[in-house]
């Protein structure tokens, strides 16, 4: 607890002098001692408080300073006889409270009552709505600290998937989709070059858009037409969430600069509207484009992994969020993270090419069961 520095103005010295003065005691009134030598000024919750030895012992014994200060201020305002009234002085934007003469027992009762009131308020709010945050633990008994995903969302990635698969463009739509992805990659290579950490963040901010857009379009179509979706809504939203977790992971590895954040905003805004228009016009071409985009992602992560293995990039320890999300071993490194992310991208590649093939064969997605949980 940092000690407030000595006052540097005459007004502050005068306030301290007034706070330390002992009021005259009437005949027959109980004695109340106050000594400026037994108090010291500290910063508590944005205020200056004069703490005596008894209150300081209470804080050192485990009582939070905020609760102790709150109890002190409440007693000063309400004038509780059991605790004793506090001499309050205000000036210069700081509040002074003299707590000299309070007994530890009286102070403890006030602070304990404050803590109980806070806990009771939280309990009443949770019980009123019937919703309370779940307290989860991991398999080793430690507390689960992530709110963005739950233990049952974690999985072990299938890194044995074939990374060399490629769909050869057969129709005009396939060629348009491939050329579009190639055109998108050229400025990315020019801007990021071999800074694969920042490149991965940019890639994931774009790769997480198609699944959300396609899932929303299918969701609204299902509502309008009163028909089921074959599980494709869930599969596509699952893909978007998985891509977003990739971004959350790489945010722990490399922090983007301000102009890279601005670029993300611009690219995401343009790509969202462009992909939405493409999906409404031709879902077949839209899914094929995402399939080619994921092929490029597999290639980029392969280059990333090659530089890590060559020592050109430091193989730092894996972020804690990646270890829990992909159930990696405790000693996992960035290379392990890149391998599982690359495997995820390969699975998304297969799902989107498969969806495009369904459309090419003249079927709607709802007619074929979606590969939910494929990655």
C-alpha positions as CSV (number, residue, x, y, z in Angstrom):
1,X,0.0,0.0,0.0
2,X,1.8,3.1,-1.1
3,X,2.2,5.9,1.4
4,X,0.9,9.3,0.3
5,X,3.7,11.9,0.1
6,X,3.9,14.8,2.5
7,X,1.7,17.8,1.6
8,X,3.5,20.6,-0.2
9,X,1.0,23.4,0.3
10,X,0.0,25.4,3.5
11,X,-3.7,24.4,3.0
12,X,-2.8,20.7,3.0
13,X,-0.7,21.2,6.2
14,X,-3.7,23.0,7.8
15,X,-6.1,20.2,6.9
16,X,-3.7,17.6,8.4
17,X,-3.4,19.7,11.5
18,X,-7.2,20.0,11.9
19,X,-7.6,16.2,11.4
20,X,-5.1,15.5,14.1
21,X,-6.6,17.8,16.7
22,X,-8.3,16.3,19.7
23,X,-11.7,17.7,20.5
24,X,-12.5,18.9,24.0
25,X,-14.2,16.3,26.2
26,X,-17.3,17.3,28.1
27,X,-17.5,16.3,31.8
28,X,-18.8,12.7,32.1
29,X,-18.4,12.0,28.4
30,X,-16.4,8.9,27.4
31,X,-12.8,9.4,26.6
32,X,-11.8,9.4,22.9
33,X,-8.1,9.6,22.2
34,X,-6.6,10.8,19.0
35,X,-3.0,11.3,18.2
36,X,-1.5,12.4,15.0
37,X,1.6,10.3,15.7
38,X,-0.5,7.1,15.7
39,X,-2.1,7.8,12.3
40,X,-0.7,7.8,8.8
41,X,-2.1,8.9,5.5
42,X,-2.5,6.4,2.6
43,X,-4.3,6.4,-0.7
44,X,-7.3,4.1,-0.6
45,X,-9.8,3.9,-3.5
46,X,-8.8,7.3,-4.9
47,X,-9.0,9.0,-1.5
48,X,-6.7,10.0,1.3
49,X,-7.5,8.3,4.6
50,X,-5.9,8.7,8.0
51,X,-5.4,5.2,9.3
52,X,-4.6,4.4,12.8
53,X,-2.6,1.3,14.0
54,X,-5.8,-0.7,14.7
55,X,-7.2,-0.3,11.2
56,X,-3.8,-1.0,9.7
57,X,-3.5,-4.2,11.6
58,X,-7.0,-5.1,10.3
59,X,-5.8,-4.6,6.7
60,X,-2.6,-6.6,7.3
61,X,-4.7,-9.4,8.8
62,X,-6.5,-9.9,5.4
63,X,-9.2,-7.2,5.2
64,X,-9.2,-5.5,1.8
65,X,-8.4,-1.8,2.1
66,X,-11.4,-0.9,0.0
67,X,-13.8,-2.6,2.4
68,X,-12.1,-1.1,5.4
69,X,-12.2,2.4,3.9
70,X,-15.8,1.9,2.8
71,X,-16.8,0.9,6.4
72,X,-14.9,3.9,7.7
73,X,-16.6,6.3,5.4
74,X,-20.0,4.8,6.1
75,X,-19.5,5.1,9.8
76,X,-18.3,8.7,9.4
77,X,-21.4,9.7,7.5
78,X,-23.9,7.8,9.6
79,X,-22.3,8.5,13.0
80,X,-22.6,5.0,14.4
81,X,-22.3,5.2,18.2
82,X,-20.9,1.8,18.5
83,X,-18.0,2.6,16.3
84,X,-17.6,6.3,17.1
85,X,-18.0,9.2,14.8
86,X,-15.2,10.3,12.5
87,X,-13.9,13.7,11.9
88,X,-14.3,14.4,8.2
89,X,-12.4,17.1,6.4
90,X,-12.7,17.9,2.7
91,X,-10.6,20.2,0.6
92,X,-8.3,20.3,-2.4
93,X,-10.3,17.4,-4.0
94,X,-9.2,14.9,-1.3
95,X,-11.3,13.4,1.5
96,X,-9.8,13.0,5.0
97,X,-11.2,10.6,7.5
98,X,-9.8,10.3,11.0
99,X,-10.3,6.8,12.4
100,X,-8.2,7.3,15.6
101,X,-9.9,5.9,18.7
102,X,-11.8,3.1,16.9
103,X,-11.5,-0.4,18.3
104,X,-10.4,-3.2,16.1
105,X,-13.6,-5.2,17.0
106,X,-15.9,-2.3,16.0
107,X,-14.0,-1.7,12.7
108,X,-14.1,-5.4,11.9
109,X,-17.8,-5.6,12.4
110,X,-18.4,-2.7,10.0
111,X,-16.1,-4.2,7.3
112,X,-17.5,-7.7,7.7
113,X,-21.0,-6.3,7.3
114,X,-20.0,-4.5,4.1
115,X,-18.5,-7.7,2.7
116,X,-21.6,-9.7,3.5
117,X,-23.8,-7.0,1.9
118,X,-21.7,-7.2,-1.3
119,X,-21.9,-11.0,-1.5
120,X,-25.6,-10.9,-0.7
121,X,-26.2,-8.4,-3.5
122,X,-24.4,-10.7,-6.0
123,X,-26.3,-13.7,-4.8
124,X,-29.7,-11.9,-5.1
125,X,-28.9,-10.7,-8.7
126,X,-28.0,-14.3,-9.7
127,X,-30.9,-15.9,-8.1
128,X,-33.4,-13.4,-9.4
129,X,-32.6,-14.2,-13.1
130,X,-31.7,-17.8,-12.5
131,X,-28.4,-17.3,-14.4
132,X,-25.1,-17.5,-12.6
133,X,-21.5,-17.9,-14.0
134,X,-20.5,-21.5,-13.8
135,X,-17.4,-22.3,-11.9
136,X,-15.5,-24.9,-14.0
137,X,-12.4,-26.9,-13.3
138,X,-10.0,-28.7,-15.6
139,X,-9.2,-32.3,-15.5
140,X,-6.2,-31.7,-13.2
141,X,-8.5,-29.8,-10.7
142,X,-7.3,-26.3,-11.5
143,X,-9.8,-23.5,-12.2
144,X,-10.9,-23.0,-15.8
145,X,-10.1,-19.4,-16.6
146,X,-11.4,-18.9,-20.1
147,X,-14.8,-17.4,-20.7
148,X,-14.5,-17.4,-24.6
149,X,-14.8,-21.2,-24.7
150,X,-15.6,-24.1,-22.4
151,X,-13.8,-27.3,-21.6
152,X,-16.2,-29.3,-23.8
153,X,-15.2,-27.0,-26.8
154,X,-11.6,-28.1,-26.5
155,X,-10.4,-30.9,-28.8
156,X,-7.3,-32.5,-30.2
157,X,-6.6,-31.5,-33.8
158,X,-6.1,-34.2,-36.5
159,X,-2.7,-33.3,-37.8
160,X,-2.6,-36.4,-40.1
161,X,-4.9,-34.8,-42.6
162,X,-3.6,-34.6,-46.2
163,X,-2.2,-31.1,-46.7
164,X,-1.6,-31.4,-50.5
165,X,-5.2,-31.7,-51.7
166,X,-6.1,-29.2,-54.4
167,X,-9.3,-28.7,-56.4
168,X,-8.5,-28.2,-60.1
169,X,-10.8,-25.5,-61.5
170,X,-13.2,-27.1,-64.0
171,X,-15.9,-24.4,-64.5
172,X,-15.8,-20.7,-65.1
173,X,-17.0,-20.2,-61.6
174,X,-14.1,-22.2,-60.2
175,X,-11.6,-20.2,-62.2
176,X,-13.1,-16.9,-61.1
177,X,-12.9,-18.1,-57.5
178,X,-9.3,-19.1,-57.9
179,X,-8.2,-15.9,-59.6
180,X,-10.0,-13.8,-56.9
181,X,-8.0,-15.6,-54.1
182,X,-4.7,-15.2,-56.0
183,X,-5.4,-11.5,-56.5
184,X,-6.1,-11.2,-52.8
185,X,-2.8,-12.9,-51.9
186,X,-0.6,-10.6,-54.0
187,X,-1.0,-7.4,-51.9
188,X,-0.8,-9.5,-48.7
189,X,2.6,-10.9,-49.7
190,X,3.8,-7.4,-50.6
191,X,2.6,-5.8,-47.3
192,X,3.6,-8.5,-44.7
193,X,6.4,-10.3,-46.7
194,X,7.7,-12.9,-44.1
195,X,6.2,-11.4,-41.0
196,X,4.1,-14.5,-40.5
197,X,2.8,-13.6,-37.1
198,X,1.1,-10.4,-38.3
199,X,0.2,-12.2,-41.6
200,X,-1.7,-14.9,-39.6
201,X,-3.7,-12.3,-37.8
202,X,-4.7,-10.6,-41.0
203,X,-5.6,-14.0,-42.5
204,X,-7.8,-15.0,-39.6
205,X,-9.7,-11.7,-39.6
206,X,-10.7,-12.5,-43.2
207,X,-11.1,-16.3,-42.8
208,X,-13.6,-15.9,-39.9
209,X,-16.0,-13.9,-42.1
210,X,-17.3,-16.4,-44.6
211,X,-18.6,-19.0,-42.1
212,X,-20.6,-16.3,-40.2
213,X,-22.0,-14.8,-43.4
214,X,-23.0,-18.1,-44.9
215,X,-24.5,-19.3,-41.6
216,X,-26.5,-16.1,-41.3
217,X,-27.9,-16.4,-44.8
218,X,-28.9,-20.0,-44.3
219,X,-30.4,-19.2,-41.0
220,X,-32.6,-16.4,-42.4
221,X,-33.5,-18.6,-45.4
222,X,-34.6,-21.4,-43.1
223,X,-36.8,-19.0,-41.2
224,X,-38.4,-17.6,-44.4
225,X,-39.0,-21.0,-46.0
226,X,-39.9,-22.9,-42.8
227,X,-37.4,-25.6,-43.6
228,X,-34.4,-27.3,-41.8
229,X,-30.9,-26.6,-42.9
230,X,-29.3,-30.1,-42.7
231,X,-27.0,-28.9,-39.9
232,X,-25.1,-26.6,-42.2
233,X,-25.9,-23.5,-40.1
234,X,-24.2,-25.0,-37.1
235,X,-21.3,-26.4,-39.2
236,X,-20.6,-23.0,-40.8
237,X,-20.9,-21.0,-37.5
238,X,-18.6,-23.6,-35.9
239,X,-16.0,-22.9,-38.6
240,X,-16.3,-19.1,-38.0
241,X,-15.8,-19.6,-34.2
242,X,-12.8,-21.9,-34.9
243,X,-11.2,-19.2,-37.1
244,X,-11.8,-16.6,-34.4
245,X,-10.0,-18.7,-31.9
246,X,-7.1,-18.8,-34.2
247,X,-7.0,-15.0,-34.1
248,X,-7.3,-15.0,-30.3
249,X,-4.3,-17.3,-30.2
250,X,-2.0,-15.3,-32.5
251,X,-2.9,-12.1,-30.6
252,X,-0.9,-13.6,-27.7
253,X,2.1,-14.0,-30.0
254,X,2.2,-10.8,-32.0
255,X,0.5,-7.5,-31.3
256,X,-0.6,-5.6,-34.4
257,X,0.5,-2.1,-35.1
258,X,-2.0,0.8,-35.4
259,X,-1.9,0.9,-39.2
260,X,-2.4,-2.9,-39.3
261,X,-5.5,-2.6,-37.2
262,X,-6.7,0.1,-39.6
263,X,-6.0,-2.2,-42.5
264,X,-8.0,-5.0,-40.8
265,X,-11.0,-2.7,-40.4
266,X,-10.9,-1.7,-44.1
267,X,-10.3,-5.2,-45.5
268,X,-13.0,-6.7,-43.2
269,X,-15.6,-4.1,-44.2
270,X,-14.9,-4.6,-48.0
271,X,-14.7,-8.4,-47.8
272,X,-17.8,-8.8,-45.7
273,X,-20.0,-7.0,-48.2
274,X,-18.3,-8.6,-51.2
275,X,-18.7,-12.1,-49.9
276,X,-22.3,-11.5,-48.9
277,X,-23.1,-10.3,-52.4
278,X,-21.3,-13.3,-53.8
279,X,-23.0,-15.8,-51.6
280,X,-26.5,-14.4,-52.4
281,X,-25.7,-14.5,-56.1
282,X,-23.9,-17.9,-56.2
283,X,-23.3,-20.0,-53.1
284,X,-21.4,-22.5,-55.3
285,X,-18.8,-19.9,-56.2
286,X,-18.7,-18.5,-52.7
287,X,-17.8,-21.8,-51.1
288,X,-15.3,-22.6,-53.8
289,X,-13.6,-19.3,-53.1
290,X,-13.3,-20.1,-49.4
291,X,-11.9,-23.5,-50.3
292,X,-9.1,-21.9,-52.3
293,X,-8.6,-19.3,-49.6
294,X,-8.1,-22.2,-47.1
295,X,-5.6,-23.8,-49.5
296,X,-3.6,-20.6,-49.4
297,X,-3.8,-20.6,-45.6
298,X,-2.4,-24.1,-45.5
299,X,0.5,-22.9,-47.7
300,X,1.1,-19.8,-45.6
301,X,1.2,-21.8,-42.3
302,X,3.6,-24.3,-44.0
303,X,6.0,-21.5,-44.8
304,X,5.5,-20.2,-41.2
305,X,6.4,-23.6,-39.8
306,X,9.5,-23.9,-42.1
307,X,10.9,-20.6,-40.8
308,X,10.3,-21.8,-37.2
309,X,12.1,-25.1,-37.8
310,X,15.0,-23.2,-39.5
311,X,15.4,-20.9,-36.5
312,X,14.5,-17.7,-38.5
313,X,11.6,-17.2,-36.0
314,X,11.9,-17.7,-32.3
315,X,10.0,-20.8,-31.2
316,X,8.4,-19.3,-28.1
317,X,6.2,-21.2,-25.7
318,X,2.7,-21.8,-26.8
319,X,0.1,-19.4,-25.4
320,X,-2.0,-20.8,-22.5
321,X,-5.2,-20.3,-24.4
322,X,-3.8,-22.5,-27.2
323,X,-2.8,-25.3,-24.8
324,X,-6.3,-25.5,-23.4
325,X,-8.1,-25.1,-26.7
326,X,-6.3,-27.8,-28.6
327,X,-5.3,-29.8,-25.5
328,X,-1.6,-29.5,-26.2
329,X,1.0,-30.8,-23.8
330,X,2.3,-28.4,-21.1
331,X,5.6,-27.9,-22.9
332,X,4.1,-27.1,-26.3
333,X,5.7,-24.3,-28.4
334,X,4.7,-22.1,-31.3
335,X,5.5,-24.9,-33.8
336,X,2.9,-27.1,-32.2
337,X,0.3,-24.3,-32.4
338,X,1.1,-23.7,-36.1
339,X,0.7,-27.4,-36.9
340,X,-2.8,-27.6,-35.3
341,X,-3.9,-24.4,-36.9
342,X,-2.8,-25.6,-40.3
343,X,-4.7,-28.8,-39.7
344,X,-7.8,-26.8,-38.9
345,X,-7.4,-24.8,-42.2
346,X,-7.1,-28.1,-44.1
347,X,-10.4,-29.3,-42.6
348,X,-12.1,-26.0,-43.5
349,X,-10.8,-26.4,-47.1
350,X,-12.4,-29.8,-47.4
351,X,-15.8,-28.7,-46.0
352,X,-16.1,-25.7,-48.3
353,X,-15.0,-27.6,-51.4
354,X,-17.5,-30.3,-50.4
355,X,-20.3,-27.7,-50.1
356,X,-19.5,-26.3,-53.5
357,X,-19.5,-29.8,-55.0
358,X,-23.0,-30.3,-53.6
359,X,-24.2,-27.2,-55.4
360,X,-22.5,-28.2,-58.6
361,X,-24.4,-31.5,-58.5
362,X,-27.7,-29.6,-58.4
363,X,-28.5,-30.2,-54.7
364,X,-29.2,-27.8,-51.9
365,X,-27.0,-28.0,-48.8
366,X,-30.0,-28.9,-46.6
367,X,-30.4,-32.1,-48.6
368,X,-27.0,-33.5,-47.4
369,X,-26.0,-33.8,-43.8
370,X,-23.4,-31.3,-42.7
371,X,-20.0,-32.5,-41.4
372,X,-20.5,-31.0,-37.9
373,X,-17.4,-31.3,-35.8
374,X,-15.3,-32.4,-38.8
375,X,-12.3,-30.3,-37.7
